[in-house]
Amino acid sequence: CRLSCEVAYEHNRAVVGPLAEAAGDEGAAERYLRGFIELVRGELPEWWRESDTHATLDVACQQGQYCIRKSLDAKELRQRLGEEDHALVEGLVTEAHAWIVDSVGSDDEAEASEQGEANEQGEAHLPFGLAKAKAIWGAETVAELTKPTEQEADSTQELATEARRTEPDDWWGTASDSAPDEAYRRLIDSARHGTELAYGRGDFVGSIADAINEAHGDGDSTYSPKMAGPHALEHLRAFVDEMKNAEGMPSWWGNVHEAAMYELANEPSKGHFIAIPLENDELRTKYQADARMKIHSLADAASKVTTSVELKDWDLEDDTVLSYDDHDPLDGTDEAEIKQAEFEEASESPENFTSK
């Protein structure tokens, strides 16, 4: 527990536990220990009972090398435990701190409740959310644990400052009925980046699903699509439908614009190919900070969109790695070949759409 306080301080200069007690917050160390025990309860031995928690608190509240009110001497701890045991303790502490940031940092009580239920089933390690954390630790401790790091604070301020001074609030920026291309690009790239965000959570949607199907189908982990696959197209359509249902599209948007957007999405050489996920590095290269903030927001919504196309039941290995060939303009490539089956899967596209 004392080591976790040191980790928290190194992460974002959070003053909690014995550090807070030293700063004048009486009882902060014991409160933090109680919350820490709750946090790691799933990692405690099966025989652990409430009496063991009380005994631990009794030891921690006494003077001596385990006194919870004293900051930890990390060097002394390593010497006392030995390298092997110290590595185990350090691993638990690092993981516990990640749980704190993930679970306590959420304002979504329903999500926190679901996480708690999953923890009981052994499927996750997020035992409580914001309300319980505040009840155990107090609002000030929770605020300390979840405050942004200096780097995050600087980055947020930079993005906010740039966003305020550059363009209108709407996600499509300066796009209009007569000059709509920026809206097409941002909508497509939001879906592409949403695919990447979903993949980061372990979900296979959009072009990631197409890549996995092809990789396991032919045994080659390199994915080199010449046209968008069914998952990528269906994910984009589902995302656009969600946007329209939520009245999130420009007032000037219509079938003609939608058809043009789908055509751009299925073009490998124009830089917005829906068959390839959009990673953070490419996002930073393509867009200024104000646009990135909007695309991040749309991408988060796109990452949660469900589709009717199901992923094949492949037996995926944990170390499966997919790689994508670059999709710069296709020098010497027969564009007729690329477009020969364009939108075979697009039976539900706007009625006035025609392939060019």
N, C-alpha and C positions, 0 to 999 in steps of 0.2 A: 504493500500500500504506500509506504513512504517513497519507494522507488518510482511508483506511478506519479507521485507529486512532482518528482524531479523531471520525469519525462514530460509532464504537462507544462512545466515551466520552460523547458527547452523548446517545446512545440510552439507555444504562443504567449510565453511569459505569464502564464496563469499562476496566480498566487493562491494556492489551496492547501488544505491539510495543515501540517506543521508550519509551513511558510506563512499561511494566513494567521495562525495562532501567534507566531512570533511578531506579526504586524499588529497584534492587538485584538484579533477576533477570538475571544475566549470560547473554547469548546469546539473550534473549527476542526482540530485534528481528529477528535473522537467521532464527530459527525461524518467526516470524510471516510474514516475507517468503516463505519457502519454501512455507508453507501457502497464502498468498495467490496465488502463481503457480499452484499446483495448482487452486485454486478458479476462477480465470479462464482456465484453459487453453483452454476452448472458445471464448473470445473472442480468443485470440492469432492472429497471422497464420498462414496455412497453411505458410509456410516456417520457422516457429519450430521449432528443434531443442533437444535437451538442452544443446548447447554454448551456445546463447543464454541458457538459464537460468543456467548457470555464469557466463557473462560478466556477466549482470545482478547476480548475487550478488557478483562481484568489485567491480563499480562501487559497489554499495550498502555494502560493507564498508570502503571507503576514506573518508578525510576529504573533505569538500567538500559542495556543495549537495544531493547525492543520498545522503548518508550515512544509512543506515537507523536508526542509533542516535540520530539527532537528531529531535526533534519537528518537525512541519511548520509553517511559517509560512504559513497559508492565504491571507493577504492578498498575500504575496510571490508565491505560486504563481499566483494569479489574474493579477497583473501580468505575470508571466513568460510564461504561456501565452496570454494574451488571452482574451476572453470566450467565443469560439466553442469553442476547444480545452478551456478550463476546464469548459465545460458538458458536453462529451463525457466528460471524466475524472470529473466529479462524478456523471454519470449512471451510469457503470460502477461507481463506488464504492458508490453507493446501492443498486444492484441486487445487487452482490456481498455487501453486508452483509445484505440480505434472504435471499440464498442461505445465508449462514452460519447465521442464526437458524433457517431452515426445515430445513436438512439436518443441521447439527451438533447442533441442539437435539432431534433425534429419538433415542429409545432403541431404536427398532425397527430392528434391523440388516437384517431382510429387506426392509423398506420402503426403507431406505437403499440396499440393493443394487439394488432395482428402479429407484430413482431414478438410480443410476449407469448402468444399462443404457439407460434412456431418454435420458440425456445423450449416450451414444455414438451414438444414433440421431438426435440433434438435436431431440428432443422435450421436453427439460427441461434445466435448468442446475443440477442438484444432484449434484455429482461425488463426494462422499463423505459418509459418515455418522459416527457417534460414534467408533467404534473407530479409523478411520483418522485422524480429526481429533486424537484424543488421542495417537496415535503421532507425528504431525507437530508438533503444537503443545504437547502436554502437557496433563494433566488440569486444571491450574490455569487455563490460558488458555481452555480450552473452558468451564470453569465461569464465568469472567468474561464471555465472549461471550454466554452463554445465561442468565445470571441475570436475574430479572425486573426490570423498571423499577420505580422507586419507586411509581408509580401502580398498576402491576399487583400489587406486593407489598401495598400498602395495601388494594386491592380484594379480594384473596384472603383477607387476614386478616379483613376486615370480613365477608365471606361465611361464612368458617369459624366466626367467633365467633357470628354470628346463627344459623347452622345448629345449633350445639351447644346453644343455649339454648331452642329453640322447639318442636320436634316429634320424633316417632320417626324412626328411620333409614330405614324403608321408603319407597319412592318415593311410595306412596299416602298417606303422612302419617297423618292421623287418620281416614281413611275406613274404613268397616266394612260388614259385610253389611247392617245396618239403616240405615246412612247412607253410601251408596256414591258420592254425586255427585262428591266431590273426586277420587276415582280416575278417574271418567269424564273429568272435565275435564283432568286431568293427562295421561292417556293420549292423548287427542285432540290436545292442544296440543303434546305431544312429537312426534307425527307431523307436525303443521303446522310446527313449528319445524325439524324435520329436513328438510322440503322446502326451507325457506329456507337451511339450511346446505349442502344439496346444490347449490342454485342458486349459492351463493357459490363453489363449486368448479367451476362450469360444467356441472353435471349437471341435467337436466330431469326431475324426478319429481313424482308427486302432482299437486297443483293447479297447479303451474307448467306441467306438460305439458298439462293441460287448457286453461290460459290461452293457451299458445302455439298449440295446435291451433285454438282458436276465433278467436284474433287473425288468424292467417294464413288461416283459412277464410273470414272475412267482411271482412278488410281493416281491422278496427277494433282498435286496440291497447288499448282499455278493456275489461276483463273484468268482467262483472256477473252472476255466476251466481245463479240462483234455487234450484238444487239442486246437489249434489255431482256432479262428473263422474266418468267411469270410472277415470281415473288416480288421482284423490284417494281414491276408495273402495278401489281395489285396493291402493294403497300403505298405507292404514290397516289393511286386512285382513292384508297381508303382515307388517306390523310387529307386530300383535297375535299372529299365529301365531309369529313369532320369539320374542316374549316368553313365550308359553306353552311352546314347545319348550325354552326356556332355564330353565323353572320360575321365571320372574320375576313371575308374577301372584300376587295374594293367595290364600290358601288358601280363602277364601270365594267366589272368583270362579266364575261359572257362566254358562250360556246366557242366563238371565234378565238378568243384569247386562250381558252382552255385547250383547244386543239393545237394551237401554236406552242403552248407550253409542253404538251405531251410530245410533240415532234422534237423540240429541243432536248427533252429528257432522253430520247432514244437515239440521239446523235453522238457517236463516240468522239468526234473530233472537235466539239465546240466547248469542252471544258466543264460540262455539267451533266455528264453521262450518268443516268440513274442506276446503271449496272455496277457502279463503283462507289463504295462508301466515301463520305467526306470526312477526313481526319482533321484534327486540330491544326496541324501545320499548314495544310492546304487552305483551311478556313481563314487563318491569319494572313495568308498570302493574297487571297482573293478579295477580302473585305476590310474596310476600315472598322475601328472599334465600335462605332454606333451601330453599324449594320450587323456586326458580329453578335452584339447583345440581343438583337431582335431574332437573328437566326438561331442562336442558342435557345431562346425561349420557345420558338416554334419547333425546334428539333426535339426538345424535351417532350412536347405533346406528341410529335410524330413517333417518338420511340415507344409510346404506349398504345399506339393504334393496333388493333387486331385485324386480321384479314381472313378471308375464307380459304386461302390457299394454305395447305398444310405441308410442313416439312416432312420429307421421307424419314422413315424410322431407321436412320443409320445408327450404328453402334460407335458413337464418337469417342475417341481417346482424349484424355486430358491434355495431351501435348500436341493435339492437332493444330498445325499452323498453316494458314492460307496466305498466299501471296498473290498480288495483283500486278499484271504487267502495266507499265505506264500507258496512258492514253493521250499522248500528244497527237497533234494532227497526223493523220495516217498517210504518210508519204508513199505513193505508189500503190495504195490499197484500192481495190475495185469497189467503189462506193455502191455499185449496183448489187454486188454480193452482200454488202452490209444491209441494204434496204430491201432485199428480195422477200424477206419474211416479216417486214416491219409491221408491228402491232397485230400479229396473228392472235395474240392473247387479248387484244384491246376491243373486244366485242361490245363493251359497254361505254366506249368513248363517246363524246358528243356526236350527235347524228350528222352534223355537217362537216366532220373531220375527213379530210382526204389526204393520203400520203402524197408527198411531193417526190 
